[in-house]
Amino acid sequence: MFKQSDGSPSNLLELFNTLTNFILFNMLWVGGSLFVITIPAVTAALFASVAPWARGQSPDTPLITFWQATRRYWRKATVLGVIDLVLSVLIGLNLYVIWQTGFEQAIALPAFIITSLFGLFLIVANVYLWPLLVTLDQPLRSWLRNGLRLTVAHAFWGILVAAVSLIPLAIGTLFPRFIFLIASFAGSALITYWGAWYMIKRYLDEADFEALGLEIEESS
């Protein structure tokens, strides 16, 4: 992720550049999200922008990278955004109906548990689907299928990553609003990508690592 500085001017400049880019990514996401409909596209761009840090690389031309990623991934990102919205609304409505009807009926508690587990599954699926989207160039069906396979195979890890990724957002609420706006979302995306990458790289072949500019030894 972030490299430690030994205090030399060059390393301090590199650290300053990294922090500046980190803030820039966060602000670009916040600004792009103001249009609401663009949230999926800029979310994919945010993951694409922080991905090199999580893989131990350095992002090149950050501003260009963000906007290129927005144009490149907006279609798949929008599909995932629509799926998330529809399923989230259905889960929310189902939980609301169960809560309003009470738990006197025998079927209420099992229905509540099953719906809650499905909601948790949706969260974990997003932990893998967003990073996978910006890591490999896959057809829509293959990307969704592989993301769901990762979700099933590594559900516990996905839950842990989802929980940890909330820490920057929670911490951001404890500080002045501008701190939340310049760091929290990028921090959450970076943690999410790092956690997902830990599992994704296990399934990559030599060609995938070469396309990402990485050595095959990193898959271990």
N, C-alpha and C positions, 0 to 999 in steps of 0.2 A: 504494500500500500504506500504509505508515505515513508520516504527515506529519512534517516536521522542525519542531522547536520553536525559536522565536527568543528564548526565555528569559523571555517575559512570563508573569505568573501564569496568565492564561487558557489560554495554549498549554501551559504545564506541567501544568495541570489536565486538559486534553484528552489530553495524552500519558499521564498517569497513568491516566485513565479507559480509554484504549485498551489499555494494558498489563494493567489489571485485567480487562477483558473478555476479552482474549486468554488469560489464565491461567484465567478462568472457563470458557471454551469447552473448554479442554484438560481441566480437571478434570471437567467434565460428561461428556465423552467417556469418560474413564477410568472414572468411576463407573458410567456406563451400560453399559460393556463388561464389567463384572464378571458380568453375567447371561449372557454369551456369545451367547445367541440374539438379543439386542438389538443386537449389534455392527453389523449392516448399518443399522439404523434410526438409531442415534446417529452412525454415520459419515456418513450423508446429512445429518443435522442439523448436524454439524460443518462440512461443506462449505457448507451453506446459511448458516451463521453467519459464516464468514470470507469468503464471496463478495463482500459489499459492499466490503470493504477492497481486494480484488483488482480490483474495478471502479471504484475511486476514490471510493466512497461511505462512509458511516458507518452501522454497524448500529444500528437502533432497538430499545430494550428487549431487550437481548441474551438475558436469561434466558427471556423469553416467546418470543423468536424461535427459540431452540433447541428448546424443547418443542413449539412449533407445527410446526416442521419435522419433528420426530420423528414426530408423528401424521400429518402430510401425506404423507411420503415412505416410510413404513415398508414398504408393500406392494411397491413397485418395488425398494426397497433390498434387501428380503429375497429377491426373485427374483434380483437380481444377486449377492447373497451366496451363494445356493444354486448358481447357475451357476459362480461362482468356486470354490466348495468342490469341486464334482464334477469340474470340469476340472482343478483343481490336483491332486487325488488321482490322477486318471488319468494326468496328465503325470508326477507323481512316481513312480507305480508303473511306468510305462513306462521311465523313465530308470533306475530301480532294477534292473529286469529286464535291460535292456541292459548295465548296468554289471556285474551278476553273471555274465552269460553271457560277458563279455569281448568283445574287438573282433577276435577271430581271423576270424570269419565276415565275408564281404564286405558283408553287408547291415547289420551292426551300426553302423558309423560313419555311413552315410547316415541310418539310423533315429534315431540319437542327435542328429544335426544337425537333422533335421526336427522331432523332438519338442522340442528346445531352442528352435527358432525359433517353434514354436507357443506355448511358454510365454512367450516374449518378446512375442509378439502379444497374449497374454492380459493381460500387464502393461500394455502400451500402451493396449489397449482400456479398461482400468480408468481410466487417466489421463484419458480423454475421457468415459467413461460417467458417472462420479460427478459431475463438475462439470456436465455436460449435464443430468443428472437434476434438479438443484436450480436450473437456470437457466431452462428452458422447461417449460411444462406440456404434455407430449405424451403420446399413447397409448403403451402399453407397446411395441408393435411399432415404432412410428415412432421412439421414443427409442433402442431397441436398434439399429435400422437406421442411424439417423443417427450414432450413436456409432461403429459399425463403419466407416461411410464415412469419418469423420474419422480413424480409426485407419489405414485404408489410404492415405488421401490425405496424411496428415502423420505417417507412421510415424517418421521420423527425429527430428522435433521431439518426438514423444511419448516416444521413448527418452531424449532429452536431459532432458526434464522429469522423467521417472521417476528418472533418476540424480541430478539436483539435489535432488529432493524427499527423498532419503535423507539429505542432509547434516544437517538438524536432528536426525534420529534418531541418526546417527553421533556428532554433537557431544554429544548428550545423554548418551551412554554414557561420555563422558570426565569428566563432572561428577557431583556427588553425585546419588543416586537421585531426590531430590525435584525437582531441576531437570529431569530427564527427564520426570517425571510432570506438571509444570506448564507445559511449553512445547513439547516435541518434536513431539507429534502434531498440534497446531494449526499449528505451523510447517510441517510437512510438507504438511498439507492446504492451507494458504495458498499455498505454492509451486506445488502441483499445480493448484489452481484458477487461479492467475494464468497458468500456462503453457497450460492448456487454453483459458482465456478468450481468450488472444491469437489462437487459431485459430477458436474458436467464433463470436466477434463478426463475423468476416468473412462468415458465412453468415446473419446475422440481418437481418430487414427492418425497416422503420420502426416497424411495430406492435410487434415484439419489443423494440426499444429503448425505445419509449414505455412498455410494460408494466414494464420494468425501471427506469424513471425516468431514462433516459440520453438524451443527445443523439445523433442519428444520425451526427454527425461522428466519434464514437468508433469507428466500424466500420472506419475507414481503417487 
